[in-house]
Amino acid sequence: MSPDASAAGDGDVVLALDQGTSSTKGIAVDRAGQVVARVTISIGQRAPRPGWVEQDAAEILASVVTGIGDLASSLPDGARVAAIGLSTQRESAVAWDAATGEPVGPMLGWQDRRTTTLCRDLIASGHADAVRRSTGLPIDPMFSAPKFAWILDEVDPDRARSAAGGIHLGTVDAWLVERLTGVQSIEAGNASRTGLMNLTTRTWDPQLLALYRIPAASLPEISASNRILPVVTLGGLAAPISGVLGDSHAALYGHGVASPGLSKVTLGTGSSIMGLVRAAGDPALDDGLVSTLAWADPEPRLAFEGNILSTGATLVWLAGLLGITVDGLVELAESDPESAVDLVPAFAGLGAPWWDARARALMVGFDLSTTRAGVARAALDSIALQIGDVLDRADTRTGRRQEILVDGGPSVNDRLVQRLADLTQRTVRRPQRAGVSAWGAALMAGRSAGVWDSGPGAHPPTDVFGPVMDADTASFRRDRWHEAVRLARHHSRSANRRRSTTDDNGPLT
């Protein structure tokens, strides 16, 4: 099958799989832009030790294979799969045997913090600035490079196998692409999240490979987001993978963002805030945001990003503690809109814009009159307030006041989205189309394969939420929150001075 535009027909369909932390979701989109099939496959996660988060790479591959098969079997008569797009979780790290294709251990999830000691030592040794200048990223356990190093220390301590190409390393997209097509390839946006790719040259940085002791032979080729990869053959299906994006990048693409001023906010376990910037600028800019490659199609588009470690996870935690559902928690919060309580959800430190792994979770402002509703309100507000902190920095980075494009599971809740508009004092737009990351992957793949030129639905219709809270009240609320954040960060330092030892999940310096 030729993937060029002349081969496209009226019955062509694009399959897109959005491989996330808790599930793999898929859609099939026809030439008119209509979703003609959907699938969701749950996947597991385990935490064998505090701060450790693992998944089974084989289970993730199986979920994608199943998703492709289920979508293909659900298509209308006469439909032909013209292309496959992939949206994937990003910083999670996989290692597999190059000959057998079998994982050599568990996949380390993006939330995994077992490399805290390694990152702390690298920072203490003065490497932070060089890493930031090259990659646009801080040294942090979230990113793939220290995870790759940890895995090789376990399975290939002298690096003999990996240096000979016997062990392959990659993010989830690289793992899926190699197993599905046989090509050792990582998409450029995903590569930019490893902490090993030079953001200017878009190549693996030799100095950083040496720093983490990662043999170049173990890493895949960095490829454009719209590279047409070999045909995937599953059952009666034969189609190329022609679009690959990291999940947050796919959401930005799916929202139709083409210029600065619109920030994509994905609500999930944590949250990713991302928007385009006009020029590369200085990736070492210390504004609490990171620089990342949004996509390369094939021209690179640079973006800022702020990663918040706990948003939806905060609601899940508190709902479990109170013995109610997350929806019940949000409804409970509505009964106390003026709670005096602040909850800083620094369960694993704070991400953007603070990047303070020493911060510790705390709740302040409570007394004997505090109710369950007051605590629920504090948890809900912590999502909007953290996002607001990132967007304030984004305004400065881009020179534009950001509007919000919101997506992700929790965004279906009108109360949560309205609170986001109120506390940030910004317009929030929510697409009426669900599954923005999968949609972005479908658009990239379909355009690359010639199914579409620029459409369909490059700018999906949205529900619009404007702030109804007055600006003075919102400002007071943010000031109170910042005092709570200050206490969370100061408290950790005071506690750390009293400690004689720290474990592997302890603070970065």
FIMIDO-473947 format. One line per 2 residues: number of its first residue (from 1); their letters; for each residue x, y, z of C-alpha. Coordinates in steps of 0.1 Angstrom, whole numbers, always signed. Each point is the difference from the previous one (the first is absolute). Example, Ala and Ser with C-alpha at 12.3 -4.5 7.8 and 13.67 -1.06 7.14 Angstrom:
! FIMIDO-473947
1) as) +123:-45:+78 ~ +14:+34:-7
//
This chain:
! FIMIDO-473947
1) ms) +0:+0:+0 ~ +14:+34:-9
3) pd) -5:+26:+27 ~ +1:+30:-24
5) as) -29:+24:-6 ~ -10:-15:-33
7) aa) -7:-34:+17 ~ -25:+15:+24
9) gd) -36:-11:-6 ~ -34:+9:+14
11) gd) +0:-31:+22 ~ +33:+7:+16
13) vv) +2:+0:+38 ~ +28:+10:+24
15) la) +5:-20:+32 ~ +15:+19:+30
17) ld) +11:-15:+33 ~ +5:+21:+31
19) qg) +22:-21:+23 ~ -2:+15:+35
21) ts) +9:-9:+35 ~ -32:-18:+10
23) st) -15:-10:-34 ~ +5:-1:-37
25) kg) -28:+18:-19 ~ -6:-2:-37
27) ia) -21:+17:-26 ~ -7:-6:-37
29) vd) -6:+32:-20 ~ -14:+1:-35
31) ra) +8:+25:-28 ~ -29:+22:+11
33) gq) +15:+3:+35 ~ -26:-22:+16
35) vv) +11:-24:+28 ~ -15:-33:-12
37) ar) +14:-23:+27 ~ +15:+3:+35
39) vt) +18:-24:+23 ~ +14:+1:+36
41) is) +23:-26:+16 ~ +10:+4:+36
43) ig) +36:-7:+10 ~ +16:-7:+34
45) qr) +25:+19:+21 ~ +19:-10:+31
47) ap) +20:+17:+27 ~ +23:-26:+16
49) rp) +17:+25:+23 ~ -9:+36:+10
51) gw) +9:+23:-29 ~ +3:-28:-25
53) ve) -25:-3:-28 ~ +2:-28:-25
55) qd) -19:-14:-30 ~ +2:-30:-22
57) aa) +13:+10:-35 ~ -14:-33:-14
59) ei) -34:+8:+13 ~ +2:+35:-16
61) la) +9:-15:-33 ~ -28:-25:+2
63) sv) -25:+27:+8 ~ +10:+19:-32
65) vt) -1:-31:-21 ~ -35:-8:+14
67) gi) -11:+35:-5 ~ +10:+1:-37
69) gd) -17:-34:-6 ~ -32:+10:+18
71) la) -2:+33:-19 ~ +6:-16:-33
73) ss) -26:-27:+6 ~ -26:+27:+9
75) lp) +3:+20:-32 ~ -29:+3:-24
77) dg) +0:-22:-31 ~ +23:+13:-27
79) ar) +22:+21:+23 ~ +37:-3:-5
81) va) +26:+9:+26 ~ +23:+25:-17
83) ai) +22:+9:+30 ~ +7:-5:+37
85) gl) +9:+27:+25 ~ +15:-4:+34
87) st) -3:+23:+30 ~ +20:-13:+30
89) qr) +10:+7:+36 ~ +34:+16:-2
91) es) +28:-2:+26 ~ -7:-36:+10
93) av) +31:-22:-7 ~ +1:-34:-16
95) aw) +30:-23:-7 ~ -3:-32:-21
97) da) +22:-27:-15 ~ +9:+10:-36
99) at) -1:-36:-12 ~ -31:-13:+17
101) ge) -20:+32:+4 ~ -8:-9:+36
103) pv) +2:+26:+28 ~ +30:-6:+22
105) gp) -19:+14:+30 ~ -30:+21:+10
107) ml) -7:+33:-17 ~ +7:+29:+24
109) gw) -30:+24:-1 ~ +4:+37:-4
111) qd) -11:+5:+36 ~ +28:-23:+13
113) rr) +24:+17:+24 ~ +25:-28:+7
115) tt) +28:+21:-17 ~ -2:+29:+24
117) tl) +34:-8:+15 ~ +16:-1:-34
119) cr) -16:+33:-10 ~ +10:+16:+32
121) dl) +36:-10:-4 ~ +1:+13:-36
123) ia) -14:+33:+11 ~ +25:+2:+29
125) sg) +28:-7:-25 ~ -10:+31:-19
127) ha) -15:-16:-31 ~ -35:+17:+1
129) da) +8:+30:-21 ~ +17:-20:-28
131) vr) -30:-24:-2 ~ -25:+29:-1
133) rs) +20:+18:-27 ~ +1:-31:-22
135) tg) -34:-16:+6 ~ -23:+28:+14
137) lp) -7:-22:+30 ~ +11:-1:+36
139) id) +17:-31:+15 ~ -30:-17:+16
141) pm) -11:-36:+6 ~ -31:+6:-23
143) fs) +21:-1:-32 ~ +13:-31:-17
145) ap) +38:+4:+1 ~ +4:-9:+37
147) kf) -25:-28:-4 ~ +20:-15:-29
149) aw) +32:+3:+22 ~ -18:-18:+29
151) il) -12:-28:-23 ~ +34:-6:-15
153) de) +17:+1:+34 ~ -23:-30:+9
155) vd) +2:-21:-32 ~ +32:+12:-17
157) pd) +22:+16:+25 ~ +31:+0:-21
159) ra) -20:+11:-31 ~ +14:-28:-21
161) rs) -33:-13:-14 ~ -15:+35:-6
163) aa) +32:+13:-16 ~ -1:-29:-24
165) gg) -36:+8:-9 ~ -13:-31:+19
167) ih) -23:+21:+22 ~ -23:+27:-14
169) lg) -13:+29:+20 ~ -29:+22:-7
171) tv) -32:+18:+10 ~ -33:-16:-5
173) da) -3:+11:-36 ~ +34:-15:-9
175) wl) -10:-33:+16 ~ -32:-1:-19
177) ve) +14:+10:-33 ~ +29:-25:+1
179) rl) -23:-29:+10 ~ -27:+9:-26
181) tg) +23:+10:-30 ~ +35:-13:+8
183) vq) +14:+36:-2 ~ +21:+14:+28
185) si) -15:+35:+1 ~ -10:+26:+26
187) ea) -22:+30:-9 ~ +18:+33:+5
189) gn) -25:+14:+25 ~ +3:-31:+22
191) as) +38:+1:-4 ~ +0:+36:+13
193) rt) -15:-14:+33 ~ +28:-24:+7
195) gl) +26:+25:+12 ~ +24:-13:-26
197) mn) -9:+19:-32 ~ +16:+32:-9
199) lt) -29:+24:-7 ~ +19:+20:-26
201) tr) +15:-28:-21 ~ -28:-25:+8
203) tw) +26:-28:+4 ~ +12:-20:+30
205) dp) +25:+21:+20 ~ +33:-19:+4
207) ql) +9:+18:+32 ~ -33:-9:+16
209) la) +3:-36:-12 ~ +33:-1:+18
211) ly) -14:+16:+31 ~ -27:-26:+4
213) ri) +21:-28:-15 ~ -25:-7:-28
215) pa) +16:-17:-30 ~ -11:+16:-33
217) as) -5:-34:-15 ~ -28:-7:+24
219) lp) -21:+30:-11 ~ -23:+3:-30
221) ei) +2:+24:-29 ~ -18:+33:+6
223) sa) -27:+4:-26 ~ -25:+26:-11
225) sn) -35:-2:+14 ~ -15:-6:-35
227) ri) +25:-26:-11 ~ -17:-27:-19
229) lp) +11:-33:+16 ~ -3:-35:-15
231) vv) -34:-17:-3 ~ -14:-16:+31
233) tl) -16:-34:-8 ~ -25:-13:+25
235) gg) -25:-26:-12 ~ -16:+14:-31
237) la) +13:+35:+7 ~ +30:+16:-18
239) ap) +7:+37:+5 ~ +30:+22:+8
241) is) +5:+19:+32 ~ +2:+36:-14
243) gv) -3:+21:+31 ~ +15:-2:+35
245) lg) -3:+25:+28 ~ +5:+2:+37
247) ds) -35:+2:+17 ~ +3:+36:+11
249) ha) +14:+10:-34 ~ -28:-19:-17
251) al) -26:+19:+21 ~ +16:+34:-10
253) yg) -1:-11:-37 ~ -36:-13:+4
255) hg) -11:+33:+14 ~ +12:+16:-32
257) va) +25:+23:+17 ~ +22:+16:-27
259) sp) +14:+31:+18 ~ +8:+14:+35
261) gl) -28:+12:+23 ~ -20:-32:+5
263) sk) +12:-24:+27 ~ -11:-36:+0
265) vt) -8:-13:+36 ~ -4:-37:+2
267) lg) -16:-11:+33 ~ +9:-35:+11
269) tg) +19:-17:+28 ~ +23:+30:-3
271) ss) -4:+28:-25 ~ +20:+13:-30
273) im) -2:+36:-11 ~ +14:+6:-34
275) gl) +1:+27:-26 ~ +20:+10:-31
277) vr) +27:+26:+0 ~ +11:+21:-30
279) aa) +37:-5:+2 ~ +24:-24:+17
281) gd) +13:+26:+25 ~ +21:-12:+28
283) pa) -9:-35:+13 ~ +20:+8:+32
285) ld) -26:+27:+8 ~ -7:-5:+37
287) dg) -37:+8:+2 ~ -12:-33:+14
289) lv) -11:-12:-34 ~ +18:-24:-23
291) st) +7:+2:-37 ~ -11:-30:-21
293) la) -6:-9:-36 ~ -37:+0:-7
295) wa) +3:-19:-33 ~ +20:-1:-32
297) dp) -21:-4:-31 ~ +28:+2:-12
299) ep) +6:+36:+11 ~ +6:+2:+38
301) rl) -24:+20:+21 ~ +13:+9:+34
303) af) -23:+2:+31 ~ +1:+9:+37
305) eg) -13:-25:+25 ~ -8:-1:+36
307) ni) -6:-34:+16 ~ -20:-1:+32
309) ls) +5:-33:+19 ~ -34:-3:+18
311) tg) -34:+12:-11 ~ -25:-28:-7
313) at) +21:-22:+23 ~ -8:+25:+28
315) lv) -37:-5:-5 ~ +2:-37:-2
317) wl) +21:-1:+32 ~ -24:+22:+20
319) ag) -31:-17:-14 ~ +14:-34:+11
321) ll) +8:+15:+35 ~ -35:+13:+3
323) gi) -17:-31:-14 ~ -17:+18:-29
325) tv) +4:+2:-38 ~ +19:+27:-17
327) dg) -32:+14:-14 ~ -14:+0:+35
329) lv) +31:+18:+12 ~ -4:+28:-25
331) el) -37:+3:+9 ~ +9:+2:+37
333) ae) +25:+28:-7 ~ -28:+21:-15
335) sd) -17:+2:+34 ~ +30:+19:+14
337) pe) +12:+24:-27 ~ +18:+23:+25
339) sa) +20:-26:+20 ~ +29:+14:+20
341) vd) +20:-31:-6 ~ +29:-4:-24
343) lv) +14:-34:-10 ~ +34:-1:-18
345) pa) +1:-35:-16 ~ +38:-4:+0
347) fa) -2:-38:+5 ~ +31:-4:-21
349) gl) +13:+36:+1 ~ -12:+28:-22
351) ga) +4:+1:-37 ~ -3:+32:-22
353) pw) +6:+28:+6 ~ +18:-8:+33
355) wd) +18:-33:-9 ~ +6:-6:+37
357) ar) +2:-37:+8 ~ +5:+8:+36
359) ar) -34:+16:+5 ~ -24:-20:+21
361) al) -37:-3:-1 ~ -18:+20:+27
363) mv) -34:+15:+8 ~ -3:+34:+17
365) gf) -28:+22:+12 ~ -21:-27:+17
367) dl) -14:+0:+35 ~ -27:-18:+20
369) st) -27:+16:-23 ~ +15:-14:-32
371) tr) -23:-24:-18 ~ +4:-27:-26
373) ag) -14:+25:-25 ~ +27:+25:+9
375) va) +28:-25:-6 ~ -17:-11:-33
377) ra) +0:+36:-11 ~ +37:+3:+8
379) al) +8:-30:-21 ~ -20:+12:-29
381) ds) +15:+34:+1 ~ +35:-13:+1
383) ia) -4:-12:-36 ~ -10:+35:-13
385) lq) +26:+18:+22 ~ +29:-22:-12
387) ig) -10:+5:-36 ~ -3:+38:+6
389) dv) +36:+1:+13 ~ +12:-16:-32
391) ld) -20:+22:-23 ~ +13:+31:+17
393) ra) +35:-11:-10 ~ -12:-8:-35
395) dt) -14:+35:-4 ~ +35:+13:+6
397) rt) +17:-26:-22 ~ -23:+7:-30
399) gr) -8:+36:+5 ~ -37:-9:-3
401) rq) -27:-5:+26 ~ -10:-36:-5
403) ei) -35:-14:-6 ~ -5:-35:+11
405) lv) -10:-30:-21 ~ -9:-28:+25
407) dg) -2:-37:-6 ~ +4:-33:+19
409) gp) -24:-21:+20 ~ -7:+25:+29
411) sv) -8:+28:-25 ~ -35:-15:-6
413) nd) -9:+14:+34 ~ -15:+35:-5
415) rl) +6:+10:+36 ~ +37:-7:-2
417) vq) +4:+19:-33 ~ -19:+30:+13
419) rl) +22:+1:+31 ~ +30:+0:-23
421) ad) -14:+30:-19 ~ -8:+18:+33
423) lt) +33:-5:+18 ~ +22:+7:-30
425) qr) -22:+28:-13 ~ +3:-14:-35
427) tv) -23:-12:-27 ~ -1:-38:-2
429) rr) -11:-18:-31 ~ -9:-37:+1
431) pq) -3:-19:-33 ~ -33:-17:-6
433) ra) +19:-29:-15 ~ +13:-25:+25
435) gv) +34:-16:-2 ~ +21:+29:-12
437) sa) +33:-19:+2 ~ -13:-28:-22
439) wg) -14:+26:-24 ~ +33:+17:-2
441) aa) +17:-33:-9 ~ -26:-7:-26
443) lm) +4:+34:-16 ~ +38:-3:-2
445) ag) -2:-35:-14 ~ -28:+8:-25
447) rs) +17:+31:-13 ~ +33:-19:-4
449) ag) -18:-28:-19 ~ -19:+24:-23
451) vw) -34:-7:+14 ~ -4:+37:+9
453) ds) +17:+31:-11 ~ -6:+24:+29
455) gp) -32:-14:+16 ~ -24:-11:+11
457) ga) -8:+18:+31 ~ +33:+18:+6
459) hp) -18:+23:+24 ~ -27:-20:+18
461) pt) -31:+17:+14 ~ +4:+8:+37
463) dv) -20:+7:+32 ~ +12:+34:+14
465) fg) +3:+7:+37 ~ +8:+36:+12
467) pv) +8:+11:+35 ~ -30:+9:+22
469) md) +21:+6:+31 ~ +11:+36:+4
471) ad) +37:+7:-5 ~ +7:+12:+36
473) ta) -14:-32:+15 ~ +21:-21:-24
475) sf) +31:+20:+8 ~ -5:-4:+37
477) rr) -5:-38:-5 ~ +32:-3:-20
479) dr) +20:+20:+26 ~ -12:-23:+27
481) wh) +10:-30:-21 ~ +35:+13:-6
483) ea) +5:+4:+38 ~ -10:-37:+3
485) vr) +24:-10:-27 ~ +28:+20:+18
487) la) -8:-20:+32 ~ +1:-33:-19
489) rh) +34:+8:-14 ~ +14:+15:+33
491) hs) -14:-28:+21 ~ +20:-26:-21
493) rs) +32:+19:+5 ~ -5:+2:+38
495) an) -8:-37:+1 ~ +29:-10:-21
497) rr) +25:+18:+22 ~ -12:-22:+29
499) rs) +6:-32:-21 ~ +33:-18:+1
501) tt) -8:-22:-30 ~ -23:+1:-30
503) dd) -13:-29:-21 ~ -1:-4:-38
505) ng) -32:+20:-1 ~ +13:+29:+20
507) pl) +6:+36:-10 ~ +20:+14:-28
509) t) +24:+27:+8
//
